[in-house]
């Protein structure tokens, strides 16, 4: 008889990758906002520094967008291999700045640092959905 035994494994979560639709054109985010490609905003954040990779230095930005259950979020290790992901689901606001699971709200300084990252990051939401 073959059975499945749940195990716990420790991994180093180094990055958070965010891919969200821009639902309301330039009302949500200007067309020339850094890292926006057509109607998708995608960013990879180093969780040790809260800095967005490939952010244009010297440019600050902020936005608040209603994403609802259309965003995708990935936890990556130091080699940028996916550890866990949430695909087309509500915003995990214990990891991503925003409110109520529907919104992302970011304040980004001139160095690409996300100034309003949650101080008490909780990755549980990346693993709870498997139990639903």
C-alpha positions as CSV (number, residue, x, y, z in Angstrom):
1,X,0.0,0.0,0.0
2,X,1.4,3.4,-1.0
3,X,0.5,6.4,1.2
4,X,1.4,10.0,1.0
5,X,3.2,11.4,4.0
6,X,3.1,15.2,4.5
7,X,6.6,16.7,5.1
8,X,7.9,20.1,6.1
9,X,10.8,21.6,4.3
10,X,12.7,24.8,5.0
11,X,13.5,27.0,2.0
12,X,14.9,30.5,1.6
13,X,12.3,32.8,0.1
14,X,14.3,35.5,-1.6
15,X,11.9,37.1,-4.1
16,X,8.2,37.9,-4.6
17,X,7.1,38.0,-8.3
18,X,3.8,39.9,-8.9
19,X,1.9,39.8,-12.2
20,X,-1.4,41.7,-12.2
21,X,-3.7,43.1,-14.8
22,X,-4.2,46.8,-15.3
23,X,-8.0,46.6,-15.5
24,X,-8.9,50.3,-16.0
25,X,-6.2,51.6,-18.5
26,X,-4.4,54.7,-17.3
27,X,-6.9,55.3,-14.5
28,X,-5.2,52.6,-12.6
29,X,-1.7,53.1,-13.8
30,X,-0.2,55.4,-16.4
31,X,0.8,53.7,-19.7
32,X,4.4,54.7,-19.2
33,X,4.6,53.4,-15.6
34,X,7.8,51.4,-15.0
35,X,7.4,47.6,-15.7
36,X,4.0,48.0,-17.3
37,X,3.7,46.0,-20.5
38,X,0.4,46.6,-22.3
39,X,-2.2,45.7,-19.7
40,X,0.0,43.8,-17.3
41,X,2.3,45.1,-14.5
42,X,4.9,42.6,-13.5
43,X,7.6,43.1,-10.9
44,X,10.1,41.0,-8.9
45,X,10.8,42.2,-5.4
46,X,13.9,41.2,-3.4
47,X,12.3,40.5,0.0
48,X,15.5,41.3,1.9
49,X,15.7,44.8,0.5
50,X,12.1,45.4,-0.6
51,X,13.6,46.7,-3.9
52,X,12.0,46.0,-7.3
53,X,14.4,44.5,-9.8
54,X,15.0,46.5,-13.0
55,X,13.3,49.6,-11.6
56,X,14.5,52.8,-13.4
57,X,16.8,54.5,-10.9
58,X,15.8,58.1,-10.0
59,X,12.1,57.5,-10.7
60,X,9.6,57.2,-8.0
61,X,6.0,56.0,-8.4
62,X,2.9,54.9,-6.7
63,X,-0.4,53.2,-7.6
64,X,-3.5,51.7,-6.1
65,X,-5.3,49.2,-8.3
66,X,-8.3,46.9,-7.8
67,X,-7.0,43.5,-8.9
68,X,-9.6,41.2,-7.3
69,X,-9.0,37.6,-8.2
70,X,-7.0,38.2,-11.4
71,X,-3.4,38.5,-10.1
72,X,-0.6,35.9,-9.8
73,X,2.0,35.9,-7.1
74,X,5.1,33.7,-6.8
75,X,7.6,33.1,-4.0
76,X,11.0,32.5,-5.5
77,X,14.2,31.1,-4.0
78,X,17.7,32.7,-4.4
79,X,18.0,31.1,-7.9
80,X,14.5,32.5,-8.8
81,X,13.0,29.0,-8.8
82,X,9.3,28.9,-7.9
83,X,8.7,27.7,-4.3
84,X,5.0,28.4,-4.2
85,X,2.5,30.4,-6.2
86,X,-1.0,31.8,-6.2
87,X,-2.4,32.0,-9.7
88,X,-5.3,34.2,-10.7
89,X,-6.5,34.6,-7.1
90,X,-7.0,37.4,-4.6
91,X,-4.1,39.6,-3.4
92,X,-2.2,38.0,-0.5
93,X,-2.1,41.2,1.5
94,X,0.0,39.7,4.2
95,X,2.8,39.8,1.6
96,X,1.7,42.4,-1.0
97,X,0.8,45.9,0.1
98,X,-2.9,46.7,-0.2
99,X,-6.2,46.0,1.4
100,X,-9.1,43.5,1.5
101,X,-7.6,41.0,-0.9
102,X,-8.9,43.1,-3.8
103,X,-6.3,45.9,-3.9
104,X,-2.6,46.4,-4.5
105,X,-1.2,49.7,-3.3
106,X,2.5,50.5,-3.7
107,X,4.6,53.4,-2.8
108,X,8.0,53.1,-4.6
109,X,10.9,55.4,-4.0
110,X,13.7,56.6,-6.5
111,X,15.8,53.5,-5.8
112,X,12.9,51.0,-6.5
113,X,12.2,50.3,-2.8
114,X,8.6,49.5,-2.0
115,X,8.1,51.7,1.1
116,X,4.9,50.2,2.3
117,X,5.7,46.5,2.3
118,X,4.0,44.7,5.2
119,X,6.3,44.6,8.2
120,X,4.9,41.2,9.4
121,X,5.1,39.1,6.2
122,X,3.1,35.9,6.4
123,X,3.3,33.4,3.6
124,X,0.6,31.1,4.9
125,X,-1.9,32.1,2.2
126,X,0.5,30.6,-0.4
127,X,-0.1,27.2,1.2
128,X,-3.7,27.3,2.5
129,X,-5.4,27.1,-0.8
130,X,-4.2,23.5,-1.3
131,X,-6.4,22.6,1.6
132,X,-9.6,24.2,0.2
